[in-house]
Amino acid sequence: MKTEIKHPPRPGDLPRLQLAALANQEIERYGGPDKCHVNFKFTCSHCGARCSLVEPNTLYEEGECCVCHGSTTITHGGLALHLKL
């Protein structure tokens, strides 16, 4: 019997290795880490909230939910780019 994930990754989320590769590509595309910050996003496995990691350009193994404060192992996620003009 297969265990269903209560709150699976969202459509479009990438596996960790692909997500990290995309982040590195975007950082280089926009001029390096001084000009482009990436904040990684994940879906809380406990409550389903969409949360972002606070430290830019860092993809942790786990994230704390911004709503329920539960801990989620980050297997998939998305990203937000912040560019310095």
WOSUL-V579154 format. One record per backbone hydrogen bond with DSSP energy under -0.5 kcal/mol. NH is the residue of the N-H (numbers start at 0). CO is the residue of the C=O. E is the energy in kcal/mol with one decimal. If there is no record, write none. Layout:
nh=NH co=CO e=E
nh=NH co=CO e=E
This chain:
nh=3 co=1 e=-0.5
nh=7 co=4 e=-0.5
nh=12 co=9 e=-2.3
nh=13 co=76 e=-2.8
nh=15 co=74 e=-1.7
nh=18 co=14 e=-2.7
nh=19 co=15 e=-2.8
nh=20 co=16 e=-2.0
nh=21 co=17 e=-2.5
nh=22 co=18 e=-2.4
nh=23 co=19 e=-2.4
nh=24 co=20 e=-2.2
nh=25 co=21 e=-2.5
nh=26 co=22 e=-2.6
nh=27 co=23 e=-2.1
nh=28 co=24 e=-2.3
nh=29 co=25 e=-2.0
nh=30 co=27 e=-1.5
nh=31 co=26 e=-3.0
nh=34 co=31 e=-1.4
nh=35 co=31 e=-1.8
nh=36 co=81 e=-2.9
nh=38 co=79 e=-2.5
nh=39 co=37 e=-0.5
nh=40 co=77 e=-2.7
nh=41 co=50 e=-2.5
nh=43 co=41 e=-0.5
nh=43 co=48 e=-3.0
nh=47 co=43 e=-1.4
nh=50 co=41 e=-2.9
nh=50 co=48 e=-0.6
nh=52 co=39 e=-3.0
nh=56 co=37 e=-3.5
nh=57 co=54 e=-1.0
nh=59 co=57 e=-0.8
nh=62 co=71 e=-2.3
nh=64 co=69 e=-2.7
nh=68 co=64 e=-0.5
nh=71 co=62 e=-2.5
nh=73 co=60 e=-2.8
nh=73 co=71 e=-0.5
nh=74 co=72 e=-1.0
nh=76 co=13 e=-1.9
nh=77 co=40 e=-1.7
nh=79 co=38 e=-2.1
nh=81 co=36 e=-2.8
nh=83 co=34 e=-2.8
nh=84 co=82 e=-0.6
